[in-house]
Amino acid sequence: MADAALTLGAEPRYVGGSSLPGPFPRSIELSYGRLIFQLALRLALHPVRAMRAVRAGLCFRARSWARRSPFLPLPPREYIDWRLHTAYGSDGLPAPHEVERYLGWVDRMRKEVAARE
C-alpha cells in the first residue's frame, strides 16, 4: 500500500513518516523544490531573514566547494538528505515557518556566543 505522501504530485508531508533509509522518492524531490521555492518567496520579502539564511547556509557548506562544479558554497546533498531524514523521517519535510524559526534560533545563538566572548 503506497503512502499518500509518496504519490507523484501529492502535497508535501511536514511530519515524519516511515524510517526507510536512502534517497528521497521523486515526489519528495518535487516537494523539496516546493519548500525551497516557498522559502525563497518568504525570504525575498524579508531581507533580514534572508541574511540569516545566507549566514546559516554558509555554516553547512561543503569542504572544498570552490573546486567542484557548480562552484557555490552549498551543503552536500547527502548531508541535507540525512538531516531531513533524521528530523522528519524518510517522507517528511519541515514547514517553511519551521525553517524560519530555526534561522532565528541560529541568529540568537550566534549573538549569545559573541556576547560571552
NORJO-V611666 format. One record per pair of residues at least 12 apart in sequence whose C-alpha atoms are under 8 Angstrom apart, sorted by the first residue. I is the first residue (numbers start at 0). J is the second residue. If there is no record, write none. Layout:
# NORJO-V611666
i:I j:J
i:I j:J
This chain:
# NORJO-V611666
i:4 j:26
i:4 j:27
i:4 j:90
i:5 j:24
i:5 j:25
i:5 j:26
i:5 j:27
i:5 j:90
i:6 j:26
i:7 j:25
i:7 j:26
i:8 j:26
i:8 j:29
i:9 j:26
i:10 j:30
i:11 j:27
i:11 j:30
i:11 j:91
i:11 j:92
i:12 j:90
i:12 j:91
i:12 j:92
i:13 j:87
i:13 j:91
i:13 j:92
i:13 j:93
i:13 j:94
i:14 j:87
i:14 j:88
i:14 j:91
i:14 j:92
i:14 j:93
i:15 j:86
i:15 j:87
i:15 j:88
i:15 j:89
i:15 j:90
i:15 j:91
i:15 j:92
i:16 j:87
i:16 j:88
i:16 j:89
i:16 j:90
i:16 j:91
i:17 j:88
i:17 j:89
i:17 j:90
i:18 j:84
i:18 j:88
i:18 j:89
i:19 j:88
i:19 j:89
i:20 j:84
i:20 j:89
i:21 j:89
i:22 j:80
i:23 j:80
i:23 j:89
i:23 j:90
i:24 j:90
i:27 j:90
i:27 j:91
i:31 j:92
i:34 j:94
i:34 j:95
i:37 j:95
i:38 j:95
i:48 j:99
i:48 j:102
i:48 j:103
i:51 j:102
i:51 j:103
i:51 j:106
i:52 j:102
i:55 j:102
i:55 j:105
i:56 j:73
i:56 j:74
i:57 j:72
i:57 j:73
i:59 j:73
i:59 j:74
i:60 j:72
i:60 j:73
i:60 j:74
i:60 j:75
i:61 j:73
i:61 j:74
i:61 j:75
